[in-house]
Amino acid sequence: ARFAGLWERNNLINEKLKREEV
């Protein structure tokens, strides 16, 4: 469960970074 939460947060951060990169 802990890993799932971290993964979800990482996914959101990754999406934000990708959007900023574009």
PDBQT receptor file of N, H, CA, C and O in Angstrom, charges set to zero:
ATOM      1  N   ALA A   1       0.859  -1.206   0.000  1.00  0.00    +0.000 N 
ATOM      2  CA  ALA A   1       0.000   0.000   0.000  1.00  0.00    +0.000 C 
ATOM      3  C   ALA A   1       0.883   1.240   0.000  1.00  0.00    +0.000 C 
ATOM      4  O   ALA A   1       0.612   2.203  -0.717  1.00  0.00    +0.000 OA
ATOM      5  N   ARG A   2       1.916   1.213   0.788  1.00  0.00    +0.000 N 
ATOM      6  H   ARG A   2       2.136   0.431   1.371  1.00  0.00    +0.000 HD
ATOM      7  CA  ARG A   2       2.797   2.402   0.839  1.00  0.00    +0.000 C 
ATOM      8  C   ARG A   2       3.389   2.653  -0.546  1.00  0.00    +0.000 C 
ATOM      9  O   ARG A   2       3.424   3.786  -1.026  1.00  0.00    +0.000 OA
ATOM     10  N   PHE A   3       3.848   1.590  -1.168  1.00  0.00    +0.000 N 
ATOM     11  H   PHE A   3       3.820   0.670  -0.778  1.00  0.00    +0.000 HD
ATOM     12  CA  PHE A   3       4.477   1.765  -2.496  1.00  0.00    +0.000 C 
ATOM     13  C   PHE A   3       3.457   2.334  -3.479  1.00  0.00    +0.000 C 
ATOM     14  O   PHE A   3       3.795   3.176  -4.311  1.00  0.00    +0.000 OA
ATOM     15  N   ALA A   4       2.222   1.879  -3.385  1.00  0.00    +0.000 N 
ATOM     16  H   ALA A   4       1.947   1.195  -2.709  1.00  0.00    +0.000 HD
ATOM     17  CA  ALA A   4       1.188   2.362  -4.321  1.00  0.00    +0.000 C 
ATOM     18  C   ALA A   4       1.050   3.872  -4.181  1.00  0.00    +0.000 C 
ATOM     19  O   ALA A   4       1.005   4.585  -5.183  1.00  0.00    +0.000 OA
ATOM     20  N   GLY A   5       0.983   4.361  -2.964  1.00  0.00    +0.000 N 
ATOM     21  H   GLY A   5       1.020   3.782  -2.149  1.00  0.00    +0.000 HD
ATOM     22  CA  GLY A   5       0.850   5.813  -2.753  1.00  0.00    +0.000 C 
ATOM     23  C   GLY A   5       2.038   6.549  -3.350  1.00  0.00    +0.000 C 
ATOM     24  O   GLY A   5       1.878   7.569  -4.022  1.00  0.00    +0.000 OA
ATOM     25  N   LEU A   6       3.226   6.024  -3.099  1.00  0.00    +0.000 N 
ATOM     26  H   LEU A   6       3.356   5.195  -2.554  1.00  0.00    +0.000 HD
ATOM     27  CA  LEU A   6       4.430   6.700  -3.630  1.00  0.00    +0.000 C 
ATOM     28  C   LEU A   6       4.400   6.685  -5.149  1.00  0.00    +0.000 C 
ATOM     29  O   LEU A   6       4.723   7.682  -5.794  1.00  0.00    +0.000 OA
ATOM     30  N   TRP A   7       4.010   5.554  -5.713  1.00  0.00    +0.000 N 
ATOM     31  H   TRP A   7       3.748   4.744  -5.188  1.00  0.00    +0.000 HD
ATOM     32  CA  TRP A   7       3.983   5.452  -7.176  1.00  0.00    +0.000 C 
ATOM     33  C   TRP A   7       2.994   6.454  -7.757  1.00  0.00    +0.000 C 
ATOM     34  O   TRP A   7       3.273   7.111  -8.760  1.00  0.00    +0.000 OA
ATOM     35  N   GLU A   8       1.829   6.562  -7.110  1.00  0.00    +0.000 N 
ATOM     36  H   GLU A   8       1.602   6.028  -6.295  1.00  0.00    +0.000 HD
ATOM     37  CA  GLU A   8       0.817   7.496  -7.621  1.00  0.00    +0.000 C 
ATOM     38  C   GLU A   8       1.374   8.916  -7.586  1.00  0.00    +0.000 C 
ATOM     39  O   GLU A   8       1.204   9.674  -8.541  1.00  0.00    +0.000 OA
ATOM     40  N   ARG A   9       2.038   9.278  -6.489  1.00  0.00    +0.000 N 
ATOM     41  H   ARG A   9       2.176   8.662  -5.713  1.00  0.00    +0.000 HD
ATOM     42  CA  ARG A   9       2.594  10.649  -6.386  1.00  0.00    +0.000 C 
ATOM     43  C   ARG A   9       3.669  10.819  -7.456  1.00  0.00    +0.000 C 
ATOM     44  O   ARG A   9       3.726  11.850  -8.126  1.00  0.00    +0.000 OA
ATOM     45  N   ASN A  10       4.501   9.828  -7.611  1.00  0.00    +0.000 N 
ATOM     46  H   ASN A  10       4.455   8.990  -7.066  1.00  0.00    +0.000 HD
ATOM     47  CA  ASN A  10       5.583   9.930  -8.611  1.00  0.00    +0.000 C 
ATOM     48  C   ASN A  10       4.973  10.113  -9.999  1.00  0.00    +0.000 C 
ATOM     49  O   ASN A  10       5.480  10.887 -10.811  1.00  0.00    +0.000 OA
ATOM     50  N   ASN A  11       3.898   9.405 -10.258  1.00  0.00    +0.000 N 
ATOM     51  H   ASN A  11       3.487   8.777  -9.598  1.00  0.00    +0.000 HD
ATOM     52  CA  ASN A  11       3.257   9.514 -11.574  1.00  0.00    +0.000 C 
ATOM     53  C   ASN A  11       2.792  10.950 -11.807  1.00  0.00    +0.000 C 
ATOM     54  O   ASN A  11       2.983  11.503 -12.890  1.00  0.00    +0.000 OA
ATOM     55  N   LEU A  12       2.180  11.548 -10.786  1.00  0.00    +0.000 N 
ATOM     56  H   LEU A  12       2.024  11.098  -9.906  1.00  0.00    +0.000 HD
ATOM     57  CA  LEU A  12       1.688  12.934 -10.936  1.00  0.00    +0.000 C 
ATOM     58  C   LEU A  12       2.860  13.871 -11.174  1.00  0.00    +0.000 C 
ATOM     59  O   LEU A  12       2.798  14.746 -12.038  1.00  0.00    +0.000 OA
ATOM     60  N   ILE A  13       3.924  13.688 -10.411  1.00  0.00    +0.000 N 
ATOM     61  H   ILE A  13       3.975  12.977  -9.710  1.00  0.00    +0.000 HD
ATOM     62  CA  ILE A  13       5.108  14.566 -10.564  1.00  0.00    +0.000 C 
ATOM     63  C   ILE A  13       5.685  14.383 -11.963  1.00  0.00    +0.000 C 
ATOM     64  O   ILE A  13       6.055  15.357 -12.619  1.00  0.00    +0.000 OA
ATOM     65  N   ASN A  14       5.760  13.152 -12.410  1.00  0.00    +0.000 N 
ATOM     66  H   ASN A  14       5.460  12.361 -11.877  1.00  0.00    +0.000 HD
ATOM     67  CA  ASN A  14       6.314  12.885 -13.749  1.00  0.00    +0.000 C 
ATOM     68  C   ASN A  14       5.473  13.589 -14.803  1.00  0.00    +0.000 C 
ATOM     69  O   ASN A  14       6.014  14.183 -15.736  1.00  0.00    +0.000 OA
ATOM     70  N   GLU A  15       4.168  13.527 -14.660  1.00  0.00    +0.000 N 
ATOM     71  H   GLU A  15       3.728  13.045 -13.903  1.00  0.00    +0.000 HD
ATOM     72  CA  GLU A  15       3.287  14.173 -15.644  1.00  0.00    +0.000 C 
ATOM     73  C   GLU A  15       3.536  15.675 -15.634  1.00  0.00    +0.000 C 
ATOM     74  O   GLU A  15       3.610  16.299 -16.692  1.00  0.00    +0.000 OA
ATOM     75  N   LYS A  16       3.665  16.255 -14.456  1.00  0.00    +0.000 N 
ATOM     76  H   LYS A  16       3.606  15.748 -13.596  1.00  0.00    +0.000 HD
ATOM     77  CA  LYS A  16       3.902  17.710 -14.361  1.00  0.00    +0.000 C 
ATOM     78  C   LYS A  16       5.231  18.054 -15.026  1.00  0.00    +0.000 C 
ATOM     79  O   LYS A  16       5.332  19.041 -15.755  1.00  0.00    +0.000 OA
ATOM     80  N   LEU A  17       6.242  17.240 -14.773  1.00  0.00    +0.000 N 
ATOM     81  H   LEU A  17       6.160  16.438 -14.181  1.00  0.00    +0.000 HD
ATOM     82  CA  LEU A  17       7.568  17.518 -15.353  1.00  0.00    +0.000 C 
ATOM     83  C   LEU A  17       7.489  17.411 -16.874  1.00  0.00    +0.000 C 
ATOM     84  O   LEU A  17       8.043  18.245 -17.591  1.00  0.00    +0.000 OA
ATOM     85  N   LYS A  18       6.809  16.394 -17.353  1.00  0.00    +0.000 N 
ATOM     86  H   LYS A  18       6.359  15.717 -16.770  1.00  0.00    +0.000 HD
ATOM     87  CA  LYS A  18       6.704  16.203 -18.814  1.00  0.00    +0.000 C 
ATOM     88  C   LYS A  18       5.993  17.411 -19.423  1.00  0.00    +0.000 C 
ATOM     89  O   LYS A  18       6.401  17.904 -20.475  1.00  0.00    +0.000 OA
ATOM     90  N   ARG A  19       4.949  17.883 -18.781  1.00  0.00    +0.000 N 
ATOM     91  H   ARG A  19       4.618  17.483 -17.926  1.00  0.00    +0.000 HD
ATOM     92  CA  ARG A  19       4.195  19.032 -19.318  1.00  0.00    +0.000 C 
ATOM     93  C   ARG A  19       5.100  20.258 -19.329  1.00  0.00    +0.000 C 
ATOM     94  O   ARG A  19       5.094  21.033 -20.285  1.00  0.00    +0.000 OA
ATOM     95  N   GLU A  20       5.868  20.427 -18.276  1.00  0.00    +0.000 N 
ATOM     96  H   GLU A  20       5.873  19.797 -17.499  1.00  0.00    +0.000 HD
ATOM     97  CA  GLU A  20       6.756  21.596 -18.209  1.00  0.00    +0.000 C 
ATOM     98  C   GLU A  20       7.832  21.498 -19.280  1.00  0.00    +0.000 C 
ATOM     99  O   GLU A  20       8.220  22.501 -19.879  1.00  0.00    +0.000 OA
ATOM    100  N   GLU A  21       8.310  20.280 -19.515  1.00  0.00    +0.000 N 
ATOM    101  H   GLU A  21       7.995  19.465 -19.028  1.00  0.00    +0.000 HD
ATOM    102  CA  GLU A  21       9.388  20.091 -20.506  1.00  0.00    +0.000 C 
ATOM    103  C   GLU A  21       8.882  20.482 -21.888  1.00  0.00    +0.000 C 
ATOM    104  O   GLU A  21       9.591  21.136 -22.653  1.00  0.00    +0.000 OA
ATOM    105  N   VAL A  22       7.673  20.084 -22.201  1.00  0.00    +0.000 N 
ATOM    106  H   VAL A  22       7.097  19.552 -21.579  1.00  0.00    +0.000 HD
ATOM    107  CA  VAL A  22       7.131  20.369 -23.548  1.00  0.00    +0.000 C 
ATOM    108  C   VAL A  22       7.069  21.880 -23.766  1.00  0.00    +0.000 C 
ATOM    109  O   VAL A  22       6.645  22.334 -24.829  1.00  0.00    +0.000 OA
TER     110      VAL A  22
